[in-house]
Amino acid sequence: MNGWDMLLPQAIAMWLVISGIVSRVRDNHMWRVKSWQNIITGFCFGIANLTMLLSNELNGVSIGYTLSQMNVVVSTIGGIVILHEHAGERHCKLITGLLLIIGGAIFIGLTK
């Protein structure tokens, strides 16, 4: 069994469970703005999940998973640049951590 075999059943199960939860709520706010924002976020996650599965098939699990985890670097830099988040005193530790993640990904890539 591979990842593709579980993708559709997992999506259907998630939809069924959340539909059951939402149907029992008295004040149903399912179609408000926050719900649509969460739906868009979930759609982006679905695309990322499909991309990771494709990368695992093409590059192997060690490289594919490592590449998918580089999103930590991208999202951290995006949070600092786009959202103007401040690390404060932890700025040095943050940069060191990002460099370690990038270095680890490079070393994993070199071993393959």
Buried (B, 14 or more C-beta within 10 A) or exposed (E): EEBEEEBEEEEEEEEEEEEEEEEEEEEEEEEEEEEEEEEEEEEEEEEEBEEBBEBBEEBEEEBBBBBBBEEEBEEBEEEBEEEEEEEEEEEEEBEEBBEEBEEEBEEBEEEE
